[in-house]
């Protein structure tokens, strides 16, 4: 990593998704190979927990759908529908981040 640089400078907590996400302030190729590797390693650790986060959100959707199934008040039903839609949006965004990978340029070897 470049001198004075911390790994935490490359990630920001997203309270909506409840995960750290990469926040790179310059083009990927301008980072040293060491920094790229550290960022990718950290991202893979974070990324590995995303399926568990998705399962948690799916359980919350199921809970809210159960409430919705028994709700008779229209306004409350609309509110629950909105919350379910937001949770579904969070799942979608988590899947997008899960699929997001930064490829480190391969090390060139001389023949």
N, C-alpha and C positions, 0 to 999 in steps of 0.2 A: 504494500500500500504506500502511496506517496506520503512523504513526511508531513506530519501534522494532521493527517486524515484519519478519521475513525469510521469503523464499519457502520455505526449508527447514523452517520451522515448520509448514507445511501438508502436508508429505509425510514418510512414514516408510518406511524400507527393510524390505521383507518378505523375510527370508532363504529362506523356502520357495518363494516365487514368483520371487525374484531380481529384483524391480522395486521402485521407489518407488511407494507408494500414497498417495492423499489421506487426510489425517487432519485433518479440520476440527473445531475445538473449539467451534464455535457455528453456529447456523443460517446457511445460505448467504446469505440475504437481508440478514443483518446485516453482511456484509462490504461494503466500499466497492466501487464499480464497477471502480475501478482494480485492487484486490486480486482481485476475481473474474476480471477479464481476465487478470491475471498467472497465477493458479492454472490457469485453463482452458488458457492457452497452454503452460504447463509440462506439464500433464496430456496435452495432445495430442502433445507431443514423446515423452513416456513411452509413451503409448498406441500410437504409431506403431511402436514396437519390439516390442510384444507378439506379433504374428504370427511374428517371427523367434524369439522365445523358445519359442513353441509348436512350431515346427519342430524346434528343438533337443531339446525334451522328447520329441517323436514319434520322433526318431532314437534316443534313449536307450531308449524302449519297444521299438522294433524290435530293437535290440541285445540287450535282455534277453529278448525273445521268442525270438530265435535261440538264446540260451543255454538257455532253457527247453525248446526243441524237442529239444535233445540231452542234457538233464539226466536222469540215471537215479536220482539220490538223491531220495527223497521229501521230506525236510526241506528240501533246497536248492531243490527245485521249489516248495515252499510259500513259501519266502522270496522267490524270484523273482516268484511270483504276487503277493505282497504289495507288492513294490517296483513292479511294473507297475501295480497298482491305485492306489498312491499317485501315481505319475507321471500316470496318467489323471485323477486328482482335481486335480492341479496344472493340467493342461490345461483342465479344466472351469472352475476358478477364474480362470485367465488369460482365458478367453473371457468370463466374467462381467465382469471388470474392463475388457476391451476394449470391451464393449458399454455400459459405464457412462460416461455423459457428463453433465456438469453444464451445464444451460442457463443462460446469462446472460440476465437480463431485458433485453428490448429497450429501447433508449433511447427515451423518449417524446418525440415532437415536437409542437410546438404549431402548430395551423393558423392 
